[in-house]
């Protein structure tokens, strides 16, 4: 979220949503009890004939590996319960999301940052076209500014980027702003590019949406994120779930299936007790 000290009047302020203290307490209670039970079972399994030094070492090493597995289990279990029994899982985790009707006016200025490095510019332009079309079709184009932040080191690709995004900017002129910027010195790489943008132009916008060169985000989701931030400007970072795009590779398809099947419940459960 960028500096918005001069734009507070544009934001519909709401009381910040506090994280109930019982959530992390319940979570770590479950984690602790599960770990204790598993360690006890390990001791029982190794105890016939008595416990020697090797057995105790195995128990200690087993206990050291447990937190990652047990925390992951409870994240997924809590998320599964929320998805199964909550009418709106997102609102159960982030109550302000349940207050979004979808017709609230977009009053904040939002920068859409697309970070690229030695990428085919035509592919980036194809990715941006639906976003530009969707925002202008909803008559909110003036509230958004797309910035293509390049750290490209190949001069030939850089020339193609300059021509491609200049053409794209001209085609959307007076409907939605698009700015292409390439740094000559890639200090800090992507993080440095974004940091430099925030230092130079962050004061002109209330919010920023980050996209990688291979990222795709629907216009509906972009507008929902902005509306949530408008309702509760105390939010620092609002992040959506990342899901792999379809691929022709069998291995990648299996990986994507696993992500879609498990990451939603895992992420919802993690966000529920962390409030993040």
ChimeraX commands (.cxc) that place a marker at each C-alpha (Angstrom):
marker #1 position 0.00,0.00,0.00 radius 0.5
marker #1 position 1.40,3.37,-1.01 radius 0.5
marker #1 position 1.38,6.73,0.65 radius 0.5
marker #1 position -2.10,8.16,0.62 radius 0.5
marker #1 position -1.80,11.00,3.13 radius 0.5
marker #1 position -3.21,13.47,0.62 radius 0.5
marker #1 position -6.09,11.22,-0.41 radius 0.5
marker #1 position -7.70,10.24,2.87 radius 0.5
marker #1 position -10.90,11.97,1.81 radius 0.5
marker #1 position -11.25,9.48,-1.06 radius 0.5
marker #1 position -11.35,6.47,1.23 radius 0.5
marker #1 position -14.43,5.21,2.98 radius 0.5
marker #1 position -12.90,4.65,6.39 radius 0.5
marker #1 position -13.94,1.76,8.58 radius 0.5
marker #1 position -12.84,0.48,11.93 radius 0.5
marker #1 position -9.92,-1.91,11.50 radius 0.5
marker #1 position -10.67,-5.56,11.95 radius 0.5
marker #1 position -8.84,-6.84,15.01 radius 0.5
marker #1 position -7.66,-10.42,15.18 radius 0.5
marker #1 position -9.47,-12.30,17.96 radius 0.5
marker #1 position -6.80,-13.37,20.45 radius 0.5
marker #1 position -8.37,-16.78,20.85 radius 0.5
marker #1 position -7.58,-17.78,17.27 radius 0.5
marker #1 position -3.80,-18.13,17.63 radius 0.5
marker #1 position -4.30,-19.55,21.12 radius 0.5
marker #1 position -6.60,-22.28,19.82 radius 0.5
marker #1 position -4.30,-22.96,16.90 radius 0.5
marker #1 position -1.18,-23.44,18.99 radius 0.5
marker #1 position -3.13,-25.45,21.55 radius 0.5
marker #1 position -4.08,-27.87,18.79 radius 0.5
marker #1 position -0.51,-27.91,17.46 radius 0.5
marker #1 position 0.93,-28.53,20.92 radius 0.5
marker #1 position -1.51,-31.32,21.78 radius 0.5
marker #1 position -0.95,-33.01,18.42 radius 0.5
marker #1 position 2.81,-32.87,18.80 radius 0.5
marker #1 position 2.62,-34.19,22.35 radius 0.5
marker #1 position 0.43,-37.08,21.21 radius 0.5
marker #1 position 2.74,-38.00,18.35 radius 0.5
marker #1 position 5.83,-37.83,20.55 radius 0.5
marker #1 position 4.09,-40.06,23.09 radius 0.5
marker #1 position 3.26,-42.58,20.36 radius 0.5
marker #1 position 6.90,-42.54,19.23 radius 0.5
marker #1 position 8.07,-43.24,22.76 radius 0.5
marker #1 position 5.55,-46.08,23.11 radius 0.5
marker #1 position 6.71,-47.57,19.81 radius 0.5
marker #1 position 10.37,-47.48,20.86 radius 0.5
marker #1 position 9.91,-48.40,24.54 radius 0.5
marker #1 position 9.65,-52.22,24.35 radius 0.5
marker #1 position 12.90,-53.49,25.81 radius 0.5
marker #1 position 13.67,-50.08,27.29 radius 0.5
marker #1 position 14.82,-46.79,25.84 radius 0.5
marker #1 position 18.51,-46.43,25.13 radius 0.5
marker #1 position 20.48,-43.45,23.83 radius 0.5
marker #1 position 19.68,-44.24,20.19 radius 0.5
marker #1 position 15.96,-44.40,20.96 radius 0.5
marker #1 position 16.06,-41.07,22.76 radius 0.5
marker #1 position 17.97,-39.54,19.85 radius 0.5
marker #1 position 15.32,-40.81,17.44 radius 0.5
marker #1 position 12.57,-39.29,19.59 radius 0.5
marker #1 position 14.37,-35.93,19.69 radius 0.5
marker #1 position 14.94,-35.91,15.93 radius 0.5
marker #1 position 11.33,-36.93,15.34 radius 0.5
marker #1 position 10.13,-34.10,17.58 radius 0.5
marker #1 position 12.26,-31.59,15.67 radius 0.5
marker #1 position 10.57,-32.49,12.38 radius 0.5
marker #1 position 7.03,-32.28,13.74 radius 0.5
marker #1 position 6.27,-28.51,13.73 radius 0.5
marker #1 position 6.30,-28.19,9.93 radius 0.5
marker #1 position 3.97,-31.15,9.43 radius 0.5
marker #1 position 1.64,-30.41,12.34 radius 0.5
marker #1 position 1.27,-26.72,11.53 radius 0.5
marker #1 position 0.55,-27.62,7.91 radius 0.5
marker #1 position -2.02,-30.17,9.01 radius 0.5
marker #1 position -3.90,-27.72,11.22 radius 0.5
marker #1 position -3.76,-24.98,8.58 radius 0.5
marker #1 position -5.40,-27.34,6.08 radius 0.5
marker #1 position -7.86,-28.79,8.62 radius 0.5
marker #1 position -9.08,-25.38,9.78 radius 0.5
marker #1 position -9.34,-24.18,6.19 radius 0.5
marker #1 position -11.33,-27.26,5.20 radius 0.5
marker #1 position -13.79,-26.70,8.06 radius 0.5
marker #1 position -14.22,-23.04,7.11 radius 0.5
marker #1 position -14.76,-23.92,3.45 radius 0.5
marker #1 position -17.28,-26.60,4.38 radius 0.5
marker #1 position -19.37,-24.76,6.95 radius 0.5
marker #1 position -18.89,-21.00,6.35 radius 0.5
marker #1 position -21.27,-19.34,3.93 radius 0.5
marker #1 position -18.48,-17.02,2.78 radius 0.5
marker #1 position -15.02,-18.46,3.60 radius 0.5
marker #1 position -13.22,-15.25,2.63 radius 0.5
marker #1 position -15.42,-13.18,4.95 radius 0.5
marker #1 position -14.87,-15.70,7.76 radius 0.5
marker #1 position -11.15,-14.99,7.52 radius 0.5
marker #1 position -11.34,-11.30,6.59 radius 0.5
marker #1 position -14.69,-9.87,7.77 radius 0.5
marker #1 position -14.27,-6.70,5.72 radius 0.5
marker #1 position -14.49,-8.83,2.56 radius 0.5
marker #1 position -18.07,-9.68,3.48 radius 0.5
marker #1 position -18.99,-6.00,3.48 radius 0.5
marker #1 position -18.14,-5.58,-0.20 radius 0.5
marker #1 position -21.32,-5.48,-2.31 radius 0.5
marker #1 position -19.56,-5.04,-5.64 radius 0.5
marker #1 position -21.19,-1.77,-6.62 radius 0.5
marker #1 position -19.19,0.59,-4.41 radius 0.5
marker #1 position -17.68,3.47,-6.42 radius 0.5
marker #1 position -13.95,3.27,-7.06 radius 0.5
marker #1 position -12.61,6.49,-5.56 radius 0.5
marker #1 position -8.98,5.58,-4.85 radius 0.5
marker #1 position -6.09,5.86,-7.28 radius 0.5
marker #1 position -4.44,2.49,-7.90 radius 0.5
marker #1 position -1.15,1.72,-9.61 radius 0.5
marker #1 position -0.86,-1.64,-11.38 radius 0.5
marker #1 position 2.81,-2.58,-11.42 radius 0.5
marker #1 position 4.02,-5.16,-13.95 radius 0.5
marker #1 position 7.62,-6.17,-13.31 radius 0.5
marker #1 position 9.51,-7.66,-16.26 radius 0.5
marker #1 position 13.05,-8.67,-17.13 radius 0.5
marker #1 position 14.07,-9.99,-20.57 radius 0.5
marker #1 position 10.50,-11.08,-21.32 radius 0.5
marker #1 position 8.81,-11.13,-24.75 radius 0.5
marker #1 position 6.93,-7.80,-24.68 radius 0.5
marker #1 position 4.16,-9.06,-26.96 radius 0.5
marker #1 position 3.16,-11.64,-24.36 radius 0.5
marker #1 position 3.00,-8.98,-21.65 radius 0.5
marker #1 position 0.87,-6.78,-23.90 radius 0.5
marker #1 position -1.54,-9.66,-24.55 radius 0.5
marker #1 position -1.82,-10.20,-20.81 radius 0.5
marker #1 position -2.55,-6.52,-20.19 radius 0.5
marker #1 position -5.14,-6.07,-22.94 radius 0.5
marker #1 position -8.04,-7.79,-21.07 radius 0.5
marker #1 position -7.23,-5.79,-17.94 radius 0.5
marker #1 position -7.24,-2.49,-19.83 radius 0.5
marker #1 position -10.44,-3.41,-21.65 radius 0.5
marker #1 position -12.20,-4.50,-18.47 radius 0.5
marker #1 position -11.29,-1.41,-16.48 radius 0.5
marker #1 position -12.34,0.99,-19.23 radius 0.5
marker #1 position -15.55,-0.97,-19.86 radius 0.5
marker #1 position -16.47,-0.42,-16.21 radius 0.5
marker #1 position -15.72,3.30,-16.53 radius 0.5
marker #1 position -12.98,3.20,-13.88 radius 0.5
marker #1 position -9.97,3.55,-16.18 radius 0.5
marker #1 position -9.16,7.01,-14.85 radius 0.5
marker #1 position -8.70,5.53,-11.36 radius 0.5
marker #1 position -5.92,3.21,-12.51 radius 0.5
marker #1 position -2.45,3.70,-13.92 radius 0.5
marker #1 position -0.50,0.77,-15.35 radius 0.5
marker #1 position 3.28,0.88,-14.92 radius 0.5
marker #1 position 5.52,-1.58,-16.74 radius 0.5
marker #1 position 8.73,-1.66,-14.69 radius 0.5
marker #1 position 11.55,-3.19,-16.70 radius 0.5
marker #1 position 14.92,-4.46,-15.56 radius 0.5
marker #1 position 15.73,-5.89,-18.98 radius 0.5
marker #1 position 19.46,-6.23,-19.63 radius 0.5
marker #1 position 19.24,-7.23,-23.31 radius 0.5
marker #1 position 19.27,-4.10,-25.49 radius 0.5
marker #1 position 17.44,-5.80,-28.35 radius 0.5
marker #1 position 14.60,-6.89,-26.07 radius 0.5
marker #1 position 14.59,-3.44,-24.47 radius 0.5
marker #1 position 14.08,-1.81,-27.87 radius 0.5
marker #1 position 11.20,-4.18,-28.57 radius 0.5
marker #1 position 9.70,-3.35,-25.16 radius 0.5
marker #1 position 9.91,0.37,-25.83 radius 0.5
marker #1 position 8.15,0.05,-29.19 radius 0.5
marker #1 position 5.53,-2.42,-27.96 radius 0.5
marker #1 position 4.46,-0.52,-24.87 radius 0.5
marker #1 position 4.57,2.85,-26.64 radius 0.5
marker #1 position 2.08,1.44,-29.14 radius 0.5
marker #1 position -0.05,0.01,-26.34 radius 0.5
marker #1 position -0.02,3.31,-24.44 radius 0.5
marker #1 position -1.09,5.24,-27.55 radius 0.5
marker #1 position -3.95,2.85,-28.25 radius 0.5
marker #1 position -5.38,3.41,-24.75 radius 0.5
marker #1 position -4.62,7.11,-24.48 radius 0.5
marker #1 position -7.32,9.19,-22.76 radius 0.5
marker #1 position -8.95,6.00,-21.42 radius 0.5
marker #1 position -6.36,4.54,-19.04 radius 0.5
marker #1 position -2.77,5.60,-18.42 radius 0.5
marker #1 position 0.12,3.26,-19.17 radius 0.5
marker #1 position 3.75,4.09,-18.48 radius 0.5
marker #1 position 6.80,2.05,-19.47 radius 0.5
marker #1 position 9.99,2.58,-17.48 radius 0.5
marker #1 position 13.32,0.79,-17.82 radius 0.5
marker #1 position 16.14,1.29,-15.36 radius 0.5
marker #1 position 19.68,1.51,-16.65 radius 0.5
marker #1 position 21.09,0.19,-13.37 radius 0.5
marker #1 position 19.26,-2.80,-11.89 radius 0.5
marker #1 position 20.06,-2.13,-8.24 radius 0.5
marker #1 position 18.10,-4.53,-6.06 radius 0.5
marker #1 position 16.54,-6.20,-9.10 radius 0.5
marker #1 position 12.72,-6.46,-8.87 radius 0.5
marker #1 position 12.49,-5.26,-5.26 radius 0.5
marker #1 position 14.77,-2.35,-6.07 radius 0.5
marker #1 position 12.66,-1.41,-9.09 radius 0.5
marker #1 position 9.46,-1.43,-7.05 radius 0.5
marker #1 position 11.15,0.46,-4.22 radius 0.5
marker #1 position 12.39,3.10,-6.65 radius 0.5
marker #1 position 8.89,3.44,-8.09 radius 0.5
marker #1 position 7.39,3.90,-4.61 radius 0.5
marker #1 position 9.97,6.53,-3.72 radius 0.5
marker #1 position 9.42,8.51,-6.93 radius 0.5
marker #1 position 5.72,8.08,-7.75 radius 0.5
marker #1 position 4.11,6.32,-4.81 radius 0.5
marker #1 position 2.68,9.56,-3.44 radius 0.5
marker #1 position 0.44,9.84,-6.51 radius 0.5
marker #1 position -1.51,6.67,-5.71 radius 0.5
marker #1 position -3.42,5.19,-2.80 radius 0.5
marker #1 position -2.85,1.52,-3.58 radius 0.5
marker #1 position -0.63,-0.65,-5.73 radius 0.5
marker #1 position -1.30,-4.05,-7.28 radius 0.5
marker #1 position 1.77,-6.15,-8.08 radius 0.5
marker #1 position 1.87,-8.43,-11.10 radius 0.5
marker #1 position 4.73,-10.53,-12.43 radius 0.5
marker #1 position 5.37,-10.98,-16.13 radius 0.5
marker #1 position 3.50,-14.29,-16.10 radius 0.5
marker #1 position 0.67,-13.19,-13.78 radius 0.5
marker #1 position -2.97,-12.92,-14.80 radius 0.5
marker #1 position -5.62,-11.27,-12.64 radius 0.5
marker #1 position -9.24,-10.73,-13.58 radius 0.5
marker #1 position -10.73,-7.25,-13.55 radius 0.5
marker #1 position -13.42,-8.37,-11.10 radius 0.5
marker #1 position -10.76,-9.44,-8.61 radius 0.5
marker #1 position -8.79,-6.23,-9.10 radius 0.5
marker #1 position -11.88,-4.16,-8.33 radius 0.5
marker #1 position -12.76,-6.33,-5.33 radius 0.5
marker #1 position -9.30,-5.87,-3.84 radius 0.5
marker #1 position -9.53,-2.11,-4.30 radius 0.5
marker #1 position -12.99,-1.99,-2.72 radius 0.5
marker #1 position -11.80,-3.98,0.30 radius 0.5
marker #1 position -8.90,-1.59,0.77 radius 0.5
marker #1 position -11.23,1.39,0.45 radius 0.5
marker #1 position -13.50,0.02,3.16 radius 0.5
marker #1 position -10.63,-0.73,5.55 radius 0.5
marker #1 position -7.64,1.50,4.77 radius 0.5
marker #1 position -5.83,0.14,7.84 radius 0.5
marker #1 position -4.96,-2.97,5.83 radius 0.5
marker #1 position -1.29,-2.99,4.89 radius 0.5
marker #1 position -1.12,-5.87,2.43 radius 0.5
marker #1 position -4.08,-7.66,0.87 radius 0.5
marker #1 position -3.06,-10.79,-0.99 radius 0.5
marker #1 position -5.10,-13.21,-3.06 radius 0.5
marker #1 position -4.45,-16.91,-3.60 radius 0.5
marker #1 position -1.92,-17.81,-6.29 radius 0.5
marker #1 position -2.95,-20.67,-8.58 radius 0.5
marker #1 position -0.87,-22.14,-11.41 radius 0.5
marker #1 position -2.03,-21.50,-14.96 radius 0.5
marker #1 position -2.96,-24.44,-17.24 radius 0.5
marker #1 position 0.00,-26.18,-18.83 radius 0.5
marker #1 position 0.56,-28.87,-21.44 radius 0.5
marker #1 position 3.11,-30.72,-19.30 radius 0.5
marker #1 position 1.64,-33.73,-17.41 radius 0.5
marker #1 position 3.84,-33.03,-14.39 radius 0.5
marker #1 position 2.77,-29.38,-14.31 radius 0.5
marker #1 position -0.89,-30.38,-14.60 radius 0.5
marker #1 position -0.54,-32.73,-11.62 radius 0.5
marker #1 position 1.17,-29.96,-9.68 radius 0.5
marker #1 position -1.62,-27.50,-10.58 radius 0.5
marker #1 position -4.26,-30.01,-9.51 radius 0.5
marker #1 position -2.52,-30.36,-6.16 radius 0.5
marker #1 position -2.37,-26.59,-5.75 radius 0.5
marker #1 position -6.06,-26.12,-6.52 radius 0.5
marker #1 position -7.03,-29.01,-4.26 radius 0.5
marker #1 position -4.93,-28.18,-1.23 radius 0.5
marker #1 position -3.67,-24.59,-1.30 radius 0.5
marker #1 position -7.10,-23.01,-0.90 radius 0.5
marker #1 position -7.83,-24.79,2.38 radius 0.5
marker #1 position -4.23,-24.39,3.57 radius 0.5
marker #1 position -4.22,-20.65,2.85 radius 0.5
marker #1 position -7.65,-20.02,4.39 radius 0.5
marker #1 position -6.66,-21.89,7.54 radius 0.5
marker #1 position -3.37,-20.05,7.82 radius 0.5
marker #1 position -5.01,-16.66,7.29 radius 0.5
marker #1 position -7.75,-17.48,9.84 radius 0.5
marker #1 position -5.44,-17.78,12.82 radius 0.5
marker #1 position -2.77,-15.33,11.67 radius 0.5
marker #1 position -5.20,-12.61,10.63 radius 0.5
marker #1 position -2.90,-12.11,7.64 radius 0.5
marker link #1:1,2 radius 0.2
marker link #1:2,3 radius 0.2
marker link #1:3,4 radius 0.2
marker link #1:4,5 radius 0.2
marker link #1:5,6 radius 0.2
marker link #1:6,7 radius 0.2
marker link #1:7,8 radius 0.2
marker link #1:8,9 radius 0.2
marker link #1:9,10 radius 0.2
marker link #1:10,11 radius 0.2
marker link #1:11,12 radius 0.2
marker link #1:12,13 radius 0.2
marker link #1:13,14 radius 0.2
marker link #1:14,15 radius 0.2
marker link #1:15,16 radius 0.2
marker link #1:16,17 radius 0.2
marker link #1:17,18 radius 0.2
marker link #1:18,19 radius 0.2
marker link #1:19,20 radius 0.2
marker link #1:20,21 radius 0.2
marker link #1:21,22 radius 0.2
marker link #1:22,23 radius 0.2
marker link #1:23,24 radius 0.2
marker link #1:24,25 radius 0.2
marker link #1:25,26 radius 0.2
marker link #1:26,27 radius 0.2
marker link #1:27,28 radius 0.2
marker link #1:28,29 radius 0.2
marker link #1:29,30 radius 0.2
marker link #1:30,31 radius 0.2
marker link #1:31,32 radius 0.2
marker link #1:32,33 radius 0.2
marker link #1:33,34 radius 0.2
marker link #1:34,35 radius 0.2
marker link #1:35,36 radius 0.2
marker link #1:36,37 radius 0.2
marker link #1:37,38 radius 0.2
marker link #1:38,39 radius 0.2
marker link #1:39,40 radius 0.2
marker link #1:40,41 radius 0.2
marker link #1:41,42 radius 0.2
marker link #1:42,43 radius 0.2
marker link #1:43,44 radius 0.2
marker link #1:44,45 radius 0.2
marker link #1:45,46 radius 0.2
marker link #1:46,47 radius 0.2
marker link #1:47,48 radius 0.2
marker link #1:48,49 radius 0.2
marker link #1:49,50 radius 0.2
marker link #1:50,51 radius 0.2
marker link #1:51,52 radius 0.2
marker link #1:52,53 radius 0.2
marker link #1:53,54 radius 0.2
marker link #1:54,55 radius 0.2
marker link #1:55,56 radius 0.2
marker link #1:56,57 radius 0.2
marker link #1:57,58 radius 0.2
marker link #1:58,59 radius 0.2
marker link #1:59,60 radius 0.2
marker link #1:60,61 radius 0.2
marker link #1:61,62 radius 0.2
marker link #1:62,63 radius 0.2
marker link #1:63,64 radius 0.2
marker link #1:64,65 radius 0.2
marker link #1:65,66 radius 0.2
marker link #1:66,67 radius 0.2
marker link #1:67,68 radius 0.2
marker link #1:68,69 radius 0.2
marker link #1:69,70 radius 0.2
marker link #1:70,71 radius 0.2
marker link #1:71,72 radius 0.2
marker link #1:72,73 radius 0.2
marker link #1:73,74 radius 0.2
marker link #1:74,75 radius 0.2
marker link #1:75,76 radius 0.2
marker link #1:76,77 radius 0.2
marker link #1:77,78 radius 0.2
marker link #1:78,79 radius 0.2
marker link #1:79,80 radius 0.2
marker link #1:80,81 radius 0.2
marker link #1:81,82 radius 0.2
marker link #1:82,83 radius 0.2
marker link #1:83,84 radius 0.2
marker link #1:84,85 radius 0.2
marker link #1:85,86 radius 0.2
marker link #1:86,87 radius 0.2
marker link #1:87,88 radius 0.2
marker link #1:88,89 radius 0.2
marker link #1:89,90 radius 0.2
marker link #1:90,91 radius 0.2
marker link #1:91,92 radius 0.2
marker link #1:92,93 radius 0.2
marker link #1:93,94 radius 0.2
marker link #1:94,95 radius 0.2
marker link #1:95,96 radius 0.2
marker link #1:96,97 radius 0.2
marker link #1:97,98 radius 0.2
marker link #1:98,99 radius 0.2
marker link #1:99,100 radius 0.2
marker link #1:100,101 radius 0.2
marker link #1:101,102 radius 0.2
marker link #1:102,103 radius 0.2
marker link #1:103,104 radius 0.2
marker link #1:104,105 radius 0.2
marker link #1:105,106 radius 0.2
marker link #1:106,107 radius 0.2
marker link #1:107,108 radius 0.2
marker link #1:108,109 radius 0.2
marker link #1:109,110 radius 0.2
marker link #1:110,111 radius 0.2
marker link #1:111,112 radius 0.2
marker link #1:112,113 radius 0.2
marker link #1:113,114 radius 0.2
marker link #1:114,115 radius 0.2
marker link #1:115,116 radius 0.2
marker link #1:116,117 radius 0.2
marker link #1:117,118 radius 0.2
marker link #1:118,119 radius 0.2
marker link #1:119,120 radius 0.2
marker link #1:120,121 radius 0.2
marker link #1:121,122 radius 0.2
marker link #1:122,123 radius 0.2
marker link #1:123,124 radius 0.2
marker link #1:124,125 radius 0.2
marker link #1:125,126 radius 0.2
marker link #1:126,127 radius 0.2
marker link #1:127,128 radius 0.2
marker link #1:128,129 radius 0.2
marker link #1:129,130 radius 0.2
marker link #1:130,131 radius 0.2
marker link #1:131,132 radius 0.2
marker link #1:132,133 radius 0.2
marker link #1:133,134 radius 0.2
marker link #1:134,135 radius 0.2
marker link #1:135,136 radius 0.2
marker link #1:136,137 radius 0.2
marker link #1:137,138 radius 0.2
marker link #1:138,139 radius 0.2
marker link #1:139,140 radius 0.2
marker link #1:140,141 radius 0.2
marker link #1:141,142 radius 0.2
marker link #1:142,143 radius 0.2
marker link #1:143,144 radius 0.2
marker link #1:144,145 radius 0.2
marker link #1:145,146 radius 0.2
marker link #1:146,147 radius 0.2
marker link #1:147,148 radius 0.2
marker link #1:148,149 radius 0.2
marker link #1:149,150 radius 0.2
marker link #1:150,151 radius 0.2
marker link #1:151,152 radius 0.2
marker link #1:152,153 radius 0.2
marker link #1:153,154 radius 0.2
marker link #1:154,155 radius 0.2
marker link #1:155,156 radius 0.2
marker link #1:156,157 radius 0.2
marker link #1:157,158 radius 0.2
marker link #1:158,159 radius 0.2
marker link #1:159,160 radius 0.2
marker link #1:160,161 radius 0.2
marker link #1:161,162 radius 0.2
marker link #1:162,163 radius 0.2
marker link #1:163,164 radius 0.2
marker link #1:164,165 radius 0.2
marker link #1:165,166 radius 0.2
marker link #1:166,167 radius 0.2
marker link #1:167,168 radius 0.2
marker link #1:168,169 radius 0.2
marker link #1:169,170 radius 0.2
marker link #1:170,171 radius 0.2
marker link #1:171,172 radius 0.2
marker link #1:172,173 radius 0.2
marker link #1:173,174 radius 0.2
marker link #1:174,175 radius 0.2
marker link #1:175,176 radius 0.2
marker link #1:176,177 radius 0.2
marker link #1:177,178 radius 0.2
marker link #1:178,179 radius 0.2
marker link #1:179,180 radius 0.2
marker link #1:180,181 radius 0.2
marker link #1:181,182 radius 0.2
marker link #1:182,183 radius 0.2
marker link #1:183,184 radius 0.2
marker link #1:184,185 radius 0.2
marker link #1:185,186 radius 0.2
marker link #1:186,187 radius 0.2
marker link #1:187,188 radius 0.2
marker link #1:188,189 radius 0.2
marker link #1:189,190 radius 0.2
marker link #1:190,191 radius 0.2
marker link #1:191,192 radius 0.2
marker link #1:192,193 radius 0.2
marker link #1:193,194 radius 0.2
marker link #1:194,195 radius 0.2
marker link #1:195,196 radius 0.2
marker link #1:196,197 radius 0.2
marker link #1:197,198 radius 0.2
marker link #1:198,199 radius 0.2
marker link #1:199,200 radius 0.2
marker link #1:200,201 radius 0.2
marker link #1:201,202 radius 0.2
marker link #1:202,203 radius 0.2
marker link #1:203,204 radius 0.2
marker link #1:204,205 radius 0.2
marker link #1:205,206 radius 0.2
marker link #1:206,207 radius 0.2
marker link #1:207,208 radius 0.2
marker link #1:208,209 radius 0.2
marker link #1:209,210 radius 0.2
marker link #1:210,211 radius 0.2
marker link #1:211,212 radius 0.2
marker link #1:212,213 radius 0.2
marker link #1:213,214 radius 0.2
marker link #1:214,215 radius 0.2
marker link #1:215,216 radius 0.2
marker link #1:216,217 radius 0.2
marker link #1:217,218 radius 0.2
marker link #1:218,219 radius 0.2
marker link #1:219,220 radius 0.2
marker link #1:220,221 radius 0.2
marker link #1:221,222 radius 0.2
marker link #1:222,223 radius 0.2
marker link #1:223,224 radius 0.2
marker link #1:224,225 radius 0.2
marker link #1:225,226 radius 0.2
marker link #1:226,227 radius 0.2
marker link #1:227,228 radius 0.2
marker link #1:228,229 radius 0.2
marker link #1:229,230 radius 0.2
marker link #1:230,231 radius 0.2
marker link #1:231,232 radius 0.2
marker link #1:232,233 radius 0.2
marker link #1:233,234 radius 0.2
marker link #1:234,235 radius 0.2
marker link #1:235,236 radius 0.2
marker link #1:236,237 radius 0.2
marker link #1:237,238 radius 0.2
marker link #1:238,239 radius 0.2
marker link #1:239,240 radius 0.2
marker link #1:240,241 radius 0.2
marker link #1:241,242 radius 0.2
marker link #1:242,243 radius 0.2
marker link #1:243,244 radius 0.2
marker link #1:244,245 radius 0.2
marker link #1:245,246 radius 0.2
marker link #1:246,247 radius 0.2
marker link #1:247,248 radius 0.2
marker link #1:248,249 radius 0.2
marker link #1:249,250 radius 0.2
marker link #1:250,251 radius 0.2
marker link #1:251,252 radius 0.2
marker link #1:252,253 radius 0.2
marker link #1:253,254 radius 0.2
marker link #1:254,255 radius 0.2
marker link #1:255,256 radius 0.2
marker link #1:256,257 radius 0.2
marker link #1:257,258 radius 0.2
marker link #1:258,259 radius 0.2
marker link #1:259,260 radius 0.2
marker link #1:260,261 radius 0.2
marker link #1:261,262 radius 0.2
marker link #1:262,263 radius 0.2
marker link #1:263,264 radius 0.2
marker link #1:264,265 radius 0.2
marker link #1:265,266 radius 0.2
marker link #1:266,267 radius 0.2
marker link #1:267,268 radius 0.2
marker link #1:268,269 radius 0.2
marker link #1:269,270 radius 0.2
marker link #1:270,271 radius 0.2
marker link #1:271,272 radius 0.2
marker link #1:272,273 radius 0.2
marker link #1:273,274 radius 0.2
marker link #1:274,275 radius 0.2
marker link #1:275,276 radius 0.2
view
